[in-house]
Amino acid sequence: MGPIAALDPGRYLRPRLSPFFDLADDEDVFPPIEPSAEVRVRLLRSVSGAERFAPFVDRFAELFALTAEAARALFVRAEDPAEWSSPMPGLQCLRFESGLEGAECWLARFAAGLRYPRHRHLGRELAMVLEGGYTDSDGSLVIPGDVRLGEKGSSHGLSVHADGDCTAALAIWGGIEILGA
């Protein structure tokens, strides 16, 4: 049942409107439309609390070798400001355990407008954006739900979008080396 059919127009209106409800639920007539990146970011920001990450629980759990329950518990933990540390201005980090052997895993919250310096990966990196977004030094726009893989020896920097913080989950094997601004 589509979103329009889920409405209850009442006993009086149902017989008169049923052809319209049937038509509106027909995906051949009205195919689902993927929202633009801008609309997707605004919509995800409009949800508050740990539930704002709900659309990503299954994918996040799969990528970081966790159960869905463990992923949800981590997102609840992330709501507590005391769980976060700040290794540098504009960056907050929350370390978590995953099932990824040899990886250090973090939730990282980059402040709106932050330019994170160019850095080299000393091992692999897995990054999944959960909230906000950034533009990578290669020019690509990275938004909620996007997953990026950095191979050992690769380098890049990033610029967080000015309209809000960016939260990403990171798995890092071997660390990084800051190359400069």
C-alpha positions as CSV (number, residue, x, y, z in Angstrom):
1,M,0.0,0.0,0.0
2,G,1.4,3.4,-1.0
3,P,1.6,6.5,1.1
4,I,-1.6,8.0,-0.3
5,A,-3.6,4.8,0.2
6,A,-2.5,4.8,3.9
7,L,-4.7,7.9,4.4
8,D,-8.3,7.3,5.5
9,P,-10.5,9.8,3.7
10,G,-13.5,8.6,5.6
11,R,-16.6,6.6,4.8
12,Y,-18.2,9.3,2.7
13,L,-15.2,10.2,0.5
14,R,-13.7,6.7,0.1
15,P,-16.2,5.5,-2.7
16,R,-15.8,8.8,-4.6
17,L,-12.0,9.0,-4.3
18,S,-11.0,5.3,-4.6
19,P,-10.1,5.6,-8.3
20,F,-7.7,8.4,-7.4
21,F,-6.1,6.4,-4.6
22,D,-5.7,3.4,-6.9
23,L,-4.1,5.6,-9.5
24,A,-1.8,7.3,-7.0
25,D,-0.5,3.9,-5.8
26,D,0.3,2.7,-9.3
27,E,4.1,2.9,-9.6
28,D,3.7,2.7,-13.4
29,V,1.8,6.0,-13.4
30,F,3.7,7.7,-10.6
31,P,7.1,6.0,-10.3
32,P,9.1,6.7,-7.0
33,I,11.5,9.6,-7.4
34,E,14.9,9.7,-5.7
35,P,15.2,13.0,-3.9
36,S,18.1,15.3,-4.9
37,A,21.2,15.3,-2.8
38,E,20.2,18.7,-1.3
39,V,16.7,17.5,-0.3
40,R,18.1,14.3,1.1
41,V,20.6,16.1,3.3
42,R,17.9,18.6,4.6
43,L,15.5,15.7,5.3
44,L,18.0,13.7,7.2
45,R,19.0,16.8,9.3
46,S,15.4,17.4,10.2
47,V,15.3,14.2,12.2
48,S,16.8,14.5,15.7
49,G,18.3,12.1,18.2
50,A,19.8,8.7,17.4
51,E,16.9,7.9,15.2
52,R,18.3,10.2,12.5
53,F,20.7,7.4,11.7
54,A,18.0,4.8,11.4
55,P,18.2,4.7,7.6
56,F,21.8,3.6,7.8
57,V,21.7,1.0,10.6
58,D,21.7,-2.1,8.4
59,R,24.4,-0.9,5.9
60,F,26.5,0.5,8.8
61,A,26.3,-2.8,10.7
62,E,27.3,-4.7,7.6
63,L,30.3,-2.5,6.8
64,F,31.6,-2.4,10.3
65,A,30.8,-6.1,11.1
66,L,28.4,-5.3,13.9
67,T,24.8,-6.4,14.7
68,A,22.0,-4.0,14.0
69,E,21.5,-3.8,17.8
70,A,25.1,-2.9,18.4
71,A,24.9,-0.2,15.7
72,R,21.7,1.3,17.3
73,A,23.4,1.2,20.7
74,L,26.4,3.1,19.3
75,F,24.1,5.7,17.8
76,V,22.4,6.2,21.2
77,R,25.8,6.4,22.9
78,A,26.7,9.1,20.4
79,E,24.0,11.3,21.7
80,D,25.9,11.8,25.0
81,P,28.4,14.7,24.6
82,A,30.6,13.1,27.3
83,E,31.4,10.2,25.0
84,W,33.2,12.5,22.5
85,S,36.8,13.8,22.6
86,S,38.3,16.7,20.6
87,P,41.8,16.0,19.2
88,M,41.8,19.3,17.3
89,P,39.5,22.4,16.9
90,G,36.5,21.5,14.8
91,L,36.8,17.7,15.2
92,Q,35.1,15.5,17.7
93,C,35.8,11.7,17.9
94,L,34.1,8.8,19.5
95,R,36.0,5.5,19.4
96,F,34.0,2.3,19.1
97,E,34.7,-1.4,18.8
98,S,33.8,-3.2,15.5
99,G,34.3,-6.6,14.1
100,L,36.9,-5.4,11.6
101,E,40.2,-7.0,12.4
102,G,43.0,-4.5,12.9
103,A,41.0,-1.4,12.3
104,E,40.5,1.5,14.7
105,C,37.0,2.7,14.4
106,W,35.6,6.1,15.1
107,L,32.6,8.3,14.7
108,A,34.0,11.6,13.7
109,R,32.0,14.9,13.8
110,F,33.6,17.6,11.6
111,A,32.4,21.1,12.3
112,A,30.5,23.0,9.5
113,G,32.9,24.7,7.2
114,L,36.0,22.8,8.5
115,R,38.8,22.2,6.0
116,Y,40.4,19.0,7.0
117,P,44.0,19.0,5.8
118,R,45.4,16.8,3.0
119,H,46.5,13.5,4.5
120,R,48.0,10.1,3.3
121,H,46.5,6.8,4.4
122,L,49.2,4.5,5.9
123,G,46.7,1.7,5.5
124,R,43.2,1.3,4.2
125,E,40.3,3.6,5.3
126,L,36.6,3.0,5.2
127,A,34.3,6.0,5.6
128,M,30.5,6.2,5.7
129,V,28.8,9.6,6.0
130,L,25.9,9.5,8.4
131,E,25.0,13.2,8.5
132,G,25.9,16.4,6.7
133,G,28.4,16.2,3.9
134,Y,31.7,17.3,2.5
135,T,33.5,17.9,-0.8
136,D,36.5,15.8,-1.3
137,S,39.7,17.3,-2.7
138,D,39.0,15.3,-5.9
139,G,35.8,17.4,-6.3
140,S,33.3,14.7,-5.4
141,L,30.3,15.6,-3.2
142,V,29.9,13.1,-0.3
143,I,26.6,13.0,1.4
144,P,24.7,10.8,4.0
145,G,24.8,7.1,3.0
146,D,27.8,7.5,0.8
147,V,30.7,5.1,1.4
148,R,34.3,6.0,0.5
149,L,37.3,3.6,0.5
150,G,40.9,4.9,0.7
151,E,43.6,2.5,-0.3
152,K,47.0,2.4,1.4
153,G,49.1,5.3,0.1
154,S,46.2,7.3,-1.2
155,S,45.8,10.9,-0.1
156,H,43.1,13.6,0.0
157,G,41.6,16.4,2.0
158,L,38.1,17.5,2.5
159,S,35.9,20.6,3.0
160,V,32.8,20.2,5.2
161,H,29.8,21.9,3.9
162,A,29.1,25.2,5.6
163,D,25.4,24.5,6.3
164,G,26.0,21.9,9.0
165,D,28.3,19.5,10.8
166,C,29.3,16.2,9.1
167,T,29.3,13.0,11.0
168,A,31.1,10.0,9.5
169,A,31.9,6.5,10.7
170,L,35.6,5.6,10.0
171,A,37.6,2.4,10.0
172,I,41.3,3.1,9.8
173,W,44.0,0.5,9.3
174,G,47.5,1.9,10.0
175,G,46.7,5.5,10.6
176,I,47.2,8.7,8.6
177,E,49.9,11.2,7.9
178,I,49.0,14.9,7.7
179,L,50.6,16.4,4.6
180,G,49.5,20.0,5.0
181,A,46.7,22.4,4.5
